[in-house]
Amino acid sequence: MGAERESVMDGTTLAAPAAALDLRSDAHVHTGFAAGRDSVGLIVSAADVAGLASVTFADQVGPDTTWLPAYADTIRRARRRTELALRIAAEVEVVRRDGWLAWPADLGELEAISVSVSRLPLAAGPVAPRDVRALLATGDLTPEQVAEIVVTATIKGLDRAARYAPVQLARPLSLLTQVGIDDAAVTPEILDALAAACRLTGTAVEISEAWRGPSPRVVAMLREAGVVLIAASDARYAGEVGHWQYLRRV
């Protein structure tokens, strides 16, 4: 791994400098096939107007998704009408603590997988942010436990996803923000483990414009760790594609 250090967060050795964030590429957009509101063609036109060079389509999928072939065909047809590089991906959620993901029936159409953790994967099943907040309020879970569960499940999910396609990590640690946990609960040791998993699996970490995350602290630590960082609007409307405010501040 070249100039990587043995422990990327503790400052004992030096890490290679990270490359600058490429704001001409939007690594995560949604369409009307799932969580988005606009067509593939409208998003491509908006990306062109925004001056982008590439777009990754990463609509949310699950076991009941039946539209992946039509989705991929639509993006392939759009490629013939633009000079932009268009990538066919999908967002897949980690649903168990062992990293199991809510896979669609067929992964054959995908050129990349965006891994997300939008619910807390407990033994009884994924728990929505609202219910996690209730468990925190009653003391059934502590902020440190939630942070450890989220990061451990993320690491295992990256390992599983990387067996099938290139991987990127969507909205890292956003679940913590949703349940009211400051990312200070994520210790340098935990982030060290996440960074190591990203490097091992070749995972690029999305910095999300829509979700305003991860925090500047986490971005700085991941950058120092030599993790690849990519710009992601997480746009649900064409007008949001390739427009950066949070990313420029970070």
PAZAPA-4460 file (N, C-alpha, C; in steps of 0.05 Angstrom, whole numbers, plus 32768, in hexadecimal, padded with zeros to 4 digits):
% residues 250
    n_x    n_y    n_z   ca_x   ca_y   ca_z    c_x    c_y    c_z   seq   type   mol
   8010   7FE8   8000   8000   8000   8000   8011   8019   8000     1      M     A
   8029   8017   7FF6   803A   802E   7FF3   8041   803C   800D     2      G     A
   8039   8056   800D   8041   8066   8024   802D   8067   803A     3      A     A
   8019   8054   803A   8006   8053   8050   8014   804D   806A     4      E     A
   8007   8056   807F   8013   8051   8099   8005   803A   80A7     5      R     A
   8013   802E   80BA   8008   8016   80C8   7FEF   801D   80D7     6      E     A
   7FEF   8033   80E5   7FD7   803D   80F3   7FD1   8059   80E9     7      S     A
   7FBC   805B   80DA   7FB9   8074   80CA   7FAF   808B   80DB     8      V     A
   7FA6   8087   80F3   7F9B   809D   8103   7FAC   80A6   811A     9      M     A
   7FC0   8095   8123   7FCD   809C   813C   7FE6   80AD   8138    10      D     A
   7FED   80B3   811F   8003   80C5   811A   801E   80B9   811D    11      G     A
   8020   809F   811F   803A   8093   8123   804B   8092   810A    12      T     A
   803F   8091   80F3   804D   8092   80DA   803E   80A4   80C6    13      T     A
   804A   80A9   80AF   803D   80BC   809D   802D   80AE   8088    14      L     A
   8018   80BB   807F   8007   80B0   8069   800C   80C1   8050    15      A     A
   8008   80B3   8039   800A   80C2   8020   7FF4   80D6   801E    16      A     A
   7FF9   80EE   8012   7FE5   8103   8010   7FCE   80FA   7FFD    17      P     A
   7FB5   8101   8004   7F9E   80F9   7FF4   7F9B   810D   7FDC    18      A     A
   7F8F   8102   7FC7   7F8B   8113   7FB0   7F74   8127   7FB5    19      A     A
   7F74   813D   7FA7   7F5F   8151   7FAA   7F44   8145   7FA1    20      A     A
   7F2F   814F   7FAE   7F14   8145   7FA7   7F0D   8150   7F8B    21      L     A
   7F03   813E   7F7B   7EFB   8144   7F5F   7EDE   814D   7F5F    22      D     A
   7ED9   8167   7F5D   7EBE   8172   7F5D   7EB1   8172   7F41    23      L     A
   7EBE   8166   7F2E   7EB2   8162   7F13   7EA5   8147   7F10    24      R     A
   7EA6   8138   7F26   7E99   811D   7F26   7E84   811C   7F3D    25      S     A
   7E6D   8114   7F36   7E58   8110   7F4B   7E54   80F2   7F4E    26      D     A
   7E5B   80E8   7F65   7E5D   80CB   7F6A   7E43   80BE   7F74    27      A     A
   7E2E   80CD   7F77   7E15   80C1   7F81   7DFD   80D2   7F7B    28      H     A
   7DEE   80CA   7F67   7DD5   80D8   7F61   7DBE   80C4   7F5F    29      V     A
   7DA6   80CE   7F65   7D8E   80BD   7F64   7D7C   80C5   7F4D    30      H     A
   7D6C   80B2   7F43   7D5A   80B7   7F2D   7D3D   80AF   7F35    31      T     A
   7D2B   80B3   7F22   7D0F   80AC   7F26   7D0B   808E   7F28    32      G     A
   7D1F   807E   7F23   7D1C   8061   7F27   7D18   805A   7F44    33      F     A
   7D22   806B   7F56   7D1F   8064   7F73   7D1B   807E   7F83    34      A     A
   7D2F   8087   7F92   7D2B   809D   7FA4   7D2C   80B8   7F97    35      A     A
   7D34   80BA   7F7E   7D36   80D4   7F71   7D1C   80DC   7F64    36      G     A
   7D1C   80F3   7F57   7D04   80FE   7F4B   7D06   8102   7F2D    37      R     A
   7D1E   8102   7F22   7D21   8109   7F06   7D2D   80F1   7EF6    38      D     A
   7D2B   80F4   7EDC   7D34   80DF   7ECA   7D52   80DF   7EC7    39      S     A
   7D5D   80C9   7EBC   7D79   80C7   7EB7   7D82   80DD   7EA3    40      V     A
   7D72   80E1   7E8E   7D79   80F5   7E7A   7D7A   8111   7E86    41      G     A
   7D67   8118   7E97   7D66   8132   7EA3   7D7F   8136   7EB6    42      L     A
   7D86   8121   7EC4   7D9E   8123   7ED5   7DB7   8127   7EC5    43      I     A
   7DBA   8118   7EAF   7DD1   811B   7E9E   7DD3   8138   7E93    44      V     A
   7DBC   8143   7E8A   7DBC   815E   7E80   7DC5   8172   7E96    45      S     A
   7DBB   816E   7EAF   7DC2   8180   7EC5   7DDF   817D   7ECC    46      A     A
   7DEA   8165   7ECB   7E07   8161   7ED0   7E18   816F   7EBB    47      A     A
   7E0F   816E   7EA2   7E1E   817C   7E8D   7E1E   819A   7E92    48      D     A
   7E07   81A5   7E99   7E05   81C2   7E9F   7E17   81C9   7EB7    49      V     A
   7E19   81B7   7ECA   7E29   81BC   7EE2   7E47   81B9   7EDD    50      A     A
   7E4E   81B1   7EC5   7E6A   81AE   7EBE   7E78   8195   7EC8    51      G     A
   7E68   8180   7ECD   7E73   8167   7ED6   7E7F   8157   7EC0    52      L     A
   7E91   8145   7EC7   7E9D   8133   7EB4   7E92   8116   7EB7    53      A     A
   7E88   8110   7ECF   7E7E   80F5   7ED3   7E68   80F5   7EE9    54      S     A
   7E57   80E1   7EE7   7E41   80DE   7EFA   7E3E   80C0   7F00    55      V     A
   7E3A   80BA   7F19   7E34   809E   7F21   7E17   809D   7F2A    56      T     A
   7E07   808D   7F1D   7DEB   8089   7F25   7DEA   8073   7F3A    57      F     A
   7DDF   807A   7F51   7DDF   8067   7F68   7DC4   8066   7F76    58      A     A
   7DB0   805E   7F67   7D95   805C   7F73   7D94   8046   7F88    59      D     A
   7D82   8049   7F9C   7D80   8036   7FB1   7D72   801D   7FA7    60      Q     A
   7D7D   8006   7FAF   7D72   7FEC   7FA6   7D6F   7FDA   7FBF    61      V     A
   7D60   7FC4   7FBB   7D5C   7FB0   7FD0   7D53   7F96   7FC4    62      G     A
   7D4C   7F83   7FD5   7D44   7F68   7FCB   7D2C   7F69   7FB8    63      P     A
   7D1B   7F7D   7FBB   7D03   7F7E   7FAA   7D06   7F8F   7F91    64      D     A
   7D1E   7F99   7F8C   7D23   7FAA   7F74   7D21   7F99   7F5B    65      T     A
   7D11   7FA2   7F48   7D0E   7F93   7F2F   7D16   7FA4   7F17    66      T     A
   7D1D   7FBD   7F1B   7D21   7FCF   7F05   7D3F   7FD3   7EFD    67      W     A
   7D51   7FC4   7F08   7D6E   7FC8   7F02   7D74   7FC5   7EE4    68      L     A
   7D6A   7FB1   7ED6   7D70   7FB0   7EB9   7D67   7FC8   7EAA    69      P     A
   7D4F   7FD2   7EAF   7D45   7FEA   7EA1   7D56   8003   7EA9    70      A     A
   7D5D   8004   7EC2   7D6E   801A   7ECC   7D89   801B   7EBE    71      Y     A
   7D96   8003   7EBC   7DB0   8002   7EAF   7DAD   8008   7E91    72      A     A
   7D98   7FFE   7E85   7D94   8003   7E68   7D91   8021   7E63    73      D     A
   7D82   802F   7E75   7D7D   804B   7E71   7D98   805B   7E74    74      T     A
   7DA9   8053   7E86   7DC2   8061   7E8A   7DD4   805B   7E72    75      I     A
   7DD4   8043   7E68   7DE5   803C   7E50   7DDB   804C   7E38    76      R     A
   7DC2   804F   7E34   7DB8   805F   7E1E   7DC0   807C   7E21    77      R     A
   7DC0   8086   7E3A   7DC8   80A2   7E3F   7DE5   80A6   7E38    78      A     A
   7DF6   8092   7E3B   7E12   8094   7E35   7E17   809B   7E17    79      R     A
   7E05   8091   7E06   7E08   8096   7DEA   7E02   80B3   7DE2    80      R     A
   7DF6   80C2   7DF5   7DED   80DD   7DEE   7DFD   80F3   7DFD    81      R     A
   7E13   80EA   7E0B   7E22   80FE   7E1B   7E3F   80F6   7E1B    82      T     A
   7E50   810A   7E20   7E6C   8105   7E24   7E73   8100   7E41    83      E     A
   7E60   8104   7E53   7E65   80FE   7E6F   7E69   80E0   7E74    84      L     A
   7E7A   80D9   7E86   7E7D   80BD   7E8F   7E66   80B7   7EA2    85      A     A
   7E56   80A3   7E9C   7E40   809B   7EAD   7E44   807F   7EB8    86      L     A
   7E42   807C   7ED2   7E47   8062   7EDE   7E2D   8057   7EEB    87      R     A
   7E29   803D   7EE7   7E11   802F   7EF1   7E18   8023   7F0C    88      I     A
   7E0C   802E   7F21   7E10   8024   7F3C   7DF5   8023   7F4A    89      A     A
   7DF6   8019   7F63   7DDE   8018   7F73   7DE6   801B   7F91    90      A     A
   7DD4   8026   7FA0   7DD8   8028   7FBD   7DCC   8011   7FCB    91      E     A
   7DDC   8002   7FDA   7DD2   7FEA   7FE8   7DD8   7FED   8006    92      V     A
   7DC3   7FE7   8016   7DC5   7FEC   8033   7DCF   7FD4   8042    93      E     A
   7DE0   7FD9   8056   7DE9   7FC4   8069   7DD1   7FC0   807C    94      V     A
   7DC9   7FA7   807F   7DB1   7FA1   8090   7DB7   7F8E   80A7    95      V     A
   7DD0   7F84   80A9   7DD7   7F73   80C0   7DF2   7F7A   80CA    96      R     A
   7DF7   7F74   80E3   7E10   7F7B   80F0   7E28   7F6D   80E3    97      R     A
   7E22   7F56   80D6   7E38   7F48   80C8   7E3E   7F53   80AC    98      D     A
   7E31   7F6A   80A6   7E37   7F77   808D   7E25   7F6E   8076    99      G     A
   7E12   7F5D   807B   7E00   7F54   8065   7DF1   7F6C   8059   100      W     A
   7DEF   7F6C   803F   7DE2   7F82   8031   7DC8   7F7A   8025   101      L     A
   7DB6   7F8D   8021   7D9C   7F88   8016   7D9E   7F87   7FF7   102      A     A
   7DAA   7F71   7FEE   7DB1   7F6E   7FD2   7D98   7F6D   7FC0   103      W     A
   7D99   7F78   7FA8   7D85   7F72   7F94   7D8A   7F56   7F89   104      P     A
   7D77   7F4C   7F7A   7D79   7F31   7F70   7D91   7F2D   7F5D   105      A     A
   7D98   7F41   7F4E   7DAC   7F3E   7F39   7DBF   7F56   7F3A   106      D     A
   7DD9   7F51   7F3E   7DED   7F67   7F3F   7DFB   7F6B   7F24   107      L     A
   7DF3   7F5B   7F10   7E01   7F5B   7EF7   7E02   7F75   7EE9   108      G     A
   7DEF   7F87   7EED   7DEE   7FA1   7EDF   7E00   7FB6   7EEC   109      E     A
   7E0A   7FB1   7F04   7E17   7FC6   7F13   7E35   7FC8   7F0E   110      L     A
   7E3F   7FE0   7F0B   7E5B   7FE6   7F07   7E68   7FEF   7F21   111      E     A
   7E58   7FF6   7F35   7E61   7FFE   7F4F   7E4B   7FFA   7F63   112      A     A
   7E52   7FF8   7F7D   7E3F   7FF5   7F92   7E44   800B   7FA7   113      I     A
   7E30   801A   7FAE   7E32   802E   7FC3   7E25   8022   7FDC   114      S     A
   7E35   801E   7FF1   7E2C   8011   800A   7E22   8027   801D   115      V     A
   7E0B   8022   8029   7E00   8035   803C   7DF8   8027   8056   116      S     A
   7DF7   8036   806C   7DEC   802C   8085   7DD8   8041   808E   117      V     A
   7DBF   803D   8088   7DAB   8051   808E   7D9A   8049   80A6   118      S     A
   7D9C   8030   80AE   7D8F   8027   80C7   7DA3   8017   80D7   119      R     A
   7D9F   8016   80F1   7DB2   8009   8103   7DAE   7FEB   8101   120      L     A
   7DC1   7FDB   80F8   7DBE   7FBE   80F6   7DC2   7FB0   8111   121      P     A
   7DAC   7FAB   811E   7DAC   7F9D   8138   7DA5   7F7F   8133   122      L     A
   7DA7   7F6F   8147   7DA2   7F52   8144   7D85   7F4D   813B   123      A     A
   7D72   7F5D   8144   7D56   7F59   813D   7D50   7F64   8121   124      A     A
   7D63   7F72   8115   7D5E   7F7E   80FA   7D65   7F9B   80FA   125      G     A
   7D65   7FA8   80E3   7D6C   7FC4   80E0   7D58   7FD6   80EF   126      P     A
   7D62   7FEA   80FE   7D52   7FFB   810F   7D54   8017   8104   127      V     A
   7D3D   8024   80FF   7D3C   803F   80F3   7D47   8053   8107   128      A     A
   7D51   806A   80FD   7D5C   807F   810E   7D4A   8087   8125   129      P     A
   7D30   808A   8120   7D1D   8092   8135   7D1E   807E   814C   130      R     A
   7D1F   8065   8146   7D1F   8050   815B   7D3A   804F   8169   131      D     A
   7D4F   8054   815B   7D69   8055   8167   7D6A   806C   817C   132      V     A
   7D5F   8083   8175   7D5E   8099   8188   7D4F   8091   81A1   133      R     A
   7D3A   8081   819F   7D2B   8078   81B6   7D3C   8065   81C7   134      A     A
   7D4B   8054   81BA   7D5D   8041   81C9   7D73   8050   81D7   135      L     A
   7D7D   8065   81CB   7D91   8076   81D8   7D85   8085   81F0   136      L     A
   7D6C   808E   81ED   7D5F   809D   8203   7D5A   808C   821B   137      A     A
   7D54   8072   8217   7D4F   8060   822D   7D68   8053   8239   138      T     A
   7D7F   8058   822C   7D98   804D   8235   7D9D   8030   822C   139      G     A
   7D8B   8026   821A   7D90   800B   820F   7DA7   800A   81FC   140      D     A
   7DAE   8021   81F1   7DC7   8023   81E1   7DD5   803C   81E9   141      L     A
   7DF0   803C   81E7   7E00   8054   81EC   7E0A   805F   81D1   142      T     A
   7E11   8078   81D0   7E1C   8083   81B7   7E34   8073   81AD   143      P     A
   7E45   806B   81C0   7E5D   805C   81B8   7E55   8041   81AC   144      E     A
   7E41   8034   81B7   7E38   801A   81AB   7E2D   801E   818F   145      Q     A
   7E1D   8032   818C   7E12   8038   8171   7E28   803D   815D   146      V     A
   7E3B   804D   8165   7E51   8054   8153   7E61   803A   814B   147      A     A
   7E66   8029   815F   7E75   8011   815A   7E65   7FFE   8148   148      E     A
   7E4B   7FFC   814C   7E3B   7FEA   813B   7E3A   7FF5   811E   149      I     A
   7E37   800F   811B   7E35   801A   8100   7E4F   8016   80F1   150      V     A
   7E66   801B   80FE   7E7F   8019   80F0   7E87   7FFC   80EA   151      V     A
   7E82   7FEA   80FE   7E88   7FCE   80FA   7E77   7FC2   80E3   152      T     A
   7E5D   7FC8   80E3   7E4C   7FBE   80CD   7E54   7FCA   80B2   153      A     A
   7E5C   7FE3   80B2   7E66   7FF0   809A   7E7E   7FE2   808F   154      T     A
   7E91   7FDC   80A0   7EAA   7FCF   8098   7EA4   7FB3   808B   155      I     A
   7E92   7FA4   8099   7E8B   7F8A   808E   7E7B   7F8C   8074   156      K     A
   7E6B   7FA1   8072   7E5C   7FA4   805A   7E6D   7FAB   8042   157      G     A
   7E82   7FBB   8047   7E95   7FC2   8031   7EA3   7FA9   8028   158      L     A
   7EAB   7F98   803A   7EB8   7F7F   8033   7EA6   7F6E   8021   159      D     A
   7E8D   7F6B   8028   7E7A   7F5B   8018   7E76   7F68   7FFD   160      R     A
   7E71   7F82   7FFC   7E6B   7F8F   7FE2   7E83   7F8E   7FCF   161      A     A
   7E9B   7F90   7FDA   7EB3   7F91   7FC9   7EB8   7F76   7FBA   162      A     A
   7EAA   7F61   7FC2   7EAD   7F48   7FB4   7E9F   7F48   7F98   163      R     A
   7E8E   7F5C   7F94   7E7D   7F5D   7F7D   7E83   7F74   7F69   164      Y     A
   7E8B   7F8B   7F74   7E8F   7FA2   7F62   7E9F   7FB7   7F72   165      A     A
   7EAA   7FCB   7F64   7EB7   7FE1   7F72   7EA3   7FEE   7F85   166      P     A
   7EAD   7FF7   7F9C   7E9C   8000   7FB2   7EA1   801D   7FB9   167      V     A
   7E8B   802B   7FC1   7E8E   8045   7FCD   7E7B   8045   7FE5   168      Q     A
   7E82   8055   7FFA   7E73   8056   8012   7E62   806F   8013   169      L     A
   7E48   806B   8014   7E35   8081   8013   7E2F   808D   802F   170      A     A
   7E2F   80A7   8032   7E27   80B4   804A   7E33   80A8   8063   171      R     A
   7E4D   80A5   8064   7E5A   8098   807C   7E53   80A6   8096   172      P     A
   7E49   8096   80A9   7E43   80A0   80C4   7E2B   80B2   80C5   173      L     A
   7E1C   80B5   80B0   7E05   80C6   80B0   7DF0   80BD   80C4   174      S     A
   7DEE   80A2   80C8   7DDB   8098   80DB   7DE0   80A3   80F7   175      L     A
   7DF9   80A8   80FE   7DFF   80B3   8119   7DF3   80CF   811B   176      L     A
   7DF6   80DF   8106   7DEB   80FA   8107   7DCC   80F9   8109   177      T     A
   7DC0   80E6   80FB   7DA3   80E4   80FC   7D98   80DC   8118   178      Q     A
   7DA8   80CE   8127   7D9E   80C5   8141   7DA9   80D8   8157   179      V     A
   7DB7   80ED   8150   7DBF   8101   8163   7DDA   80FC   8170   180      G     A
   7DEB   80EB   8164   7E05   80E5   816F   7E1A   80F5   8161   181      I     A
   7E2A   8104   8170   7E41   8112   8165   7E56   80FF   815C   182      D     A
   7E63   8105   8145   7E76   80F2   813B   7E8F   80EF   814D   183      D     A
   7E90   80FF   8163   7EA6   80FB   8176   7EA4   80E0   8184   184      A     A
   7E8C   80D4   8182   7E89   80B9   818D   7E98   80A4   817C   185      A     A
   7E9F   80AC   8164   7EAF   809A   8153   7ECD   80A0   8159   186      V     A
   7ED9   808E   8167   7EF4   8092   8170   7F08   808F   8159   187      T     A
   7F20   809A   815C   7F35   8097   8147   7F3A   8079   8141   188      P     A
   7F38   8068   8155   7F3D   804C   8151   7F28   8040   813E   189      E     A
   7F0E   8048   8142   7EF9   803E   8131   7EFC   8049   8115   190      I     A
   7F03   8063   8112   7F07   806E   80F8   7F20   8061   80EA   191      L     A
   7F33   805B   80FA   7F4B   804D   80F0   7F43   8033   80E2   192      D     A
   7F31   8024   80F0   7F28   800B   80E5   7F18   800F   80CB   193      A     A
   7F07   8024   80CB   7EF7   802A   80B3   7F09   8031   809C   194      L     A
   7F1D   8042   80A1   7F2F   804A   808C   7F3E   8032   8081   195      A     A
   7F47   8021   8093   7F56   8009   808A   7F44   7FF8   8078   196      A     A
   7F2B   7FF5   807F   7F18   7FE5   806F   7F14   7FF1   8054   197      A     A
   7F12   800C   8053   7F0E   801A   803A   7F26   8015   8027   198      C     A
   7F3E   8017   8033   7F56   8013   8023   7F58   7FF6   8019   199      R     A
   7F52   7FE3   802B   7F54   7FC7   8024   7F40   7FBF   800E   200      L     A
   7F28   7FCA   800F   7F14   7FC3   7FFB   7F14   7FD6   7FE3   201      T     A
   7F25   7FEA   7FE3   7F25   7FFE   7FCE   7F0C   8010   7FCE   202      G     A
   7F00   8013   7FE5   7EE7   8023   7FE7   7EED   8041   7FE7   203      T     A
   7EDE   804F   7FD7   7EDF   806D   7FD7   7EC9   8077   7FE9   204      A     A
   7ECF   808A   7FF9   7EBB   8095   800C   7EAE   80AE   8000   205      V     A
   7E94   80AE   7FFF   7E85   80C4   7FF5   7E83   80DA   800A   206      E     A
   7E89   80F3   8002   7E82   810A   8012   7E68   8115   8006   207      I     A
   7E53   8114   8016   7E38   8119   800D   7E30   8136   8010   208      S     A
   7E29   8143   7FFA   7E1F   815E   7FFB   7E04   815F   8009   209      E     A
   7DF2   814D   8001   7DD7   814D   800C   7DD6   8148   802A   210      A     A
   7DE8   8136   8033   7DE8   812E   804F   7DFC   813E   8060   211      W     A
   7E0B   814F   8053   7E1F   8160   8061   7E32   814E   8073   212      R     A
   7E3B   8139   8066   7E4C   8127   8076   7E5E   8116   8064   213      G     A
   7E72   810A   8070   7E79   810A   808C   7E83   8126   8095   214      P     A
   7E86   8129   80AF   7E8F   8143   80BA   7EAB   814A   80B1   215      S     A
   7EB2   8163   80B3   7ECD   816B   80AC   7EE2   815B   80BC   216      P     A
   7EDD   8155   80D5   7EEF   8145   80E5   7EF4   812A   80D9   217      R     A
   7EDE   811C   80D2   7EE1   8102   80C6   7EEE   8103   80AB   218      V     A
   7EE6   8117   809B   7EF2   811A   8080   7F10   811D   8083   219      V     A
   7F19   812E   8095   7F36   8133   8099   7F44   8119   80A1   220      A     A
   7F38   810A   80B3   7F45   80F1   80BC   7F46   80DC   80A6   221      M     A
   7F31   80DA   8096   7F31   80C7   8080   7F46   80CF   806B   222      L     A
   7F47   80E9   8066   7F5A   80F3   8052   7F77   80EE   805C   223      R     A
   7F7C   80F3   8075   7F96   80EE   8080   7F9D   80D0   807F   224      E     A
   7F88   80C0   8080   7F8C   80A3   807F   7F91   8098   8063   225      A     A
   7F8F   80AA   804F   7F93   80A1   8034   7F7B   8094   8027   226      G     A
   7F63   8099   8032   7F4B   808E   8026   7F42   80A0   800E   227      V     A
   7F39   8093   7FF9   7F2F   80A2   7FE2   7F15   80AF   7FE9   228      V     A
   7F12   80C9   7FE4   7EFA   80D8   7FEA   7EEE   80E1   7FCF   229      L     A
   7ED3   80DF   7FCD   7EC6   80E7   7FB4   7EAE   80F9   7FBA   230      I     A
   7EA8   810B   7FA7   7E92   811E   7FAA   7E78   8110   7FA2   231      A     A
   7E64   8113   7FB3   7E4A   8107   7FAE   7E33   811A   7FB6   232      A     A
   7E23   8121   7FA2   7E0D   8134   7FA9   7DF7   8125   7FB7   233      S     A
   7DF3   810B   7FB2   7DDC   80FC   7FBC   7DC2   8109   7FB3   234      D     A
   7DC4   8115   7F9A   7DAE   8125   7F90   7D95   8114   7F8A   235      A     A
   7D7E   811E   7F91   7D65   8112   7F8B   7D56   8122   7F75   236      R     A
   7D60   813A   7F6F   7D56   814B   7F59   7D6D   8152   7F47   237      Y     A
   7D68   8155   7F2D   7D7D   815B   7F1A   7D8B   8175   7F21   238      A     A
   7D7D   8188   7F2B   7D89   81A2   7F31   7D9E   81A1   7F48   239      G     A
   7D9F   818B   7F56   7DB2   8188   7F6C   7DCC   817B   7F63   240      E     A
   7DCD   8170   7F4B   7DE4   8161   7F42   7DFC   8174   7F3E   241      V     A
   7E13   816C   7F4A   7E2B   817B   7F45   7E2D   8197   7F51   242      G     A
   7E1B   819D   7F64   7E1C   81B7   7F72   7E27   81B3   7F8E   243      H     A
   7E3D   81C1   7F94   7E4C   81BC   7FAD   7E4D   81D4   7FBE   244      W     A
   7E44   81D2   7FD6   7E48   81E6   7FEB   7E57   81DA   8003   245      Q     A
   7E4B   81C5   800E   7E58   81B8   8025   7E74   81AD   801D   246      Y     A
   7E76   81A1   8005   7E8F   8195   7FFD   7EA5   81AA   7FFA   247      L     A
   7E9E   81C1   7FF0   7EB2   81D6   7FED   7EBB   81E0   8008   248      R     A
   7EAA   81E1   801C   7EB2   81E9   8037   7EC4   81D4   8044   249      R     A
   7EBD   81BB   8040   7ECD   81A5   804C   7EE8   81A4   803F   250      V     A
***
